[in-house]
């Protein structure tokens, strides 16, 4: 905009008014509503964005959270299972058919594989990002998997994983923060 109209001048008051408007709301990434009328989270923003733009012109439609959650679980769980099964099938002759099966059978080698290799190297692309409803759902799906794996570490007698968890807790404000950041 500045290149096309080099003499454009927006008064500071315009930004002050905009920031004052934004300041009236509680912005968060928490998907659990607290009940306040002023709460704004990604789901609300996505709904507003996709509901009120010109859908025909832009091809943007609101996708309900149940649909994005289903798509993410099917996609991400399959990617994780493929990552684990491709290696473990060769070394330990173990293959998992579902995430539930994998999470129920977590042991130290599986936790290491997931934390050091599979999860950090997972990549997702949403080329029609829009309001990021799919990406927010993907983050929620990954948070659940990370939390299950990290939660299992406390019950395993593996020194390397115990040390990794202690280091992670020391370096980050909370394990929940580490999971979301990862």
N, C-alpha and C positions, 0 to 999 in steps of 0.2 A: 504494500500500500504506500509506504514511504517513497519508494522508487517511482511509482506511477504518479503520485501527487506529492512532490517534495515539499510543498509549502503547507501541508496539512498540519494543523495544530489542534490538539485535543486538550482542553483545559483540565487541570488537575482535579477540579471539582467533579468532572464526569467520572473519574476513577474512584474518587472518594465516595460518591453515591453508589457506585457499583459494589465497592468493597463493603459499604454499610449494608447493602441488600444481602450480600453473601454472608455477612457477619451475623445476621438474624437467624441463621440456620445452624444446626449441629451436623457437621459433615463427618462421615465415618465410613469405614469399610466393613463394619460389623453388620452381618446379615440378620441378626436377631433384633427386631425392633424393640425399643425401650418404652414406647407408648407416647413419646412426646410428639406434638404436632409439627415441631420444627426440625425433625430428623430427616436428613437426606443421605441415602446410600446409593450404591451403583444400580440396584434394581429400580429404585424410584427414578433416578436420572434416565436410565434406559427406557423405562416406560414412557416418561414425558417426551423424550427425544423421538422415539419411534411412533408415538401416538399422534403427535401434533405437527410433525413435518409433513410436507406434501409427499405422501407415500407413492403416488403414481409417478411423480417426476423423479424421485430419488430411488425408488425400489426398496425402501426401508420399511420393514414391518416388525411389530413387536412380537418377540418370541417368548412365550411364557417360561418361567423358571423350570417347570416340570420337564419341558421339552429339552432345554439346554442341559439340565442335569442328566437326563437320560442319555443324550448324545455324548456328553463328556464321560460319563461312567463307561459307556460301551467303548468309546475310542481310547481313553486313557488306560482303562483296565486292560484292554487287549494289548496296548503297547507295552505296558509293564510286564504282563504275562509273557509276551513274546521275548522281551529282554531277558527275563529270568530263565525261561524254558530253553532258549537257544544255547545258553552257556551251561546251565545245570543239567540239561539233558545229556550233554557230552561228558561232564565230569562225574555226576552223581546218579545219572539215569532217573532223574525226577522230573516230572512234568505236572503242571497245575492247570486245571481246567477253568478255574474261577478265582477271582480275587479273594473270596471267602476262604477257599481251599488254601491259597497261598498264605493268607494272614493267620489262619489257624495253625499252620505248620512252620511258622517263622522260627528259625534257629539262627545261631551266630553267623554262619556263612551266608545265609539268605539276607540277613539284615545288612551285612557288609556289602553284599552285591547291590542291594537296593540303594543304600545310602551313599556308596562311593562311586557307583557306576550307572545303574539304570535311571534313577530319579534325576541326578544332576545332568545327565545327558539327554533327557527327554526334551523335545522341542515341539511346539504347537504353533500353527499358523491359522489365523482367521482373516483371510484376505478381504472379506466384506465386513470388517470389524463393527461398523455402526456404533452402537452404544456399548460395545464390549460385553454384552450379555453372555456370549459363549465363553469368553476369556475369564470372566468373573466366576462362572460355573466351573471352568477348568481349574481355577485356583482352589475353589472349595473342594473339588474332587481330590486334588493333590494334597491339600491340607489333611484330609481324612487319612490318606495313605501314609503320609509322613508321620502323622500323630500315632497311628497304629504301630508303625515300625519303631519309632522312638520309644513309645510306651512299653514295647516288648523288651527293650534293652535292660530295663530295671530288673527283669525276671531271669535274665540270662547270666551265666557265670563266665562272662567273657571279658577279660581284662582290657583288651583293645577297645571294645565298644563302650565299656564303663569309662575309660579314660576319654574317649571321644565325647561322650555325653557330658562329663565334667568340664571339659574344655569348652564345649558349646555353651553350657550354662554360664561359664565364667565370661565368655566373650560377648554374650548377648543379654539383653534386658530380661528376656524370658524365652523359654523353649517355643512358646507360641509365636513370639516375634521371629525367632530363627526360622521356623517352619514357613511362615508367610513370606519372609524375605527370600528364602530358598526357592 
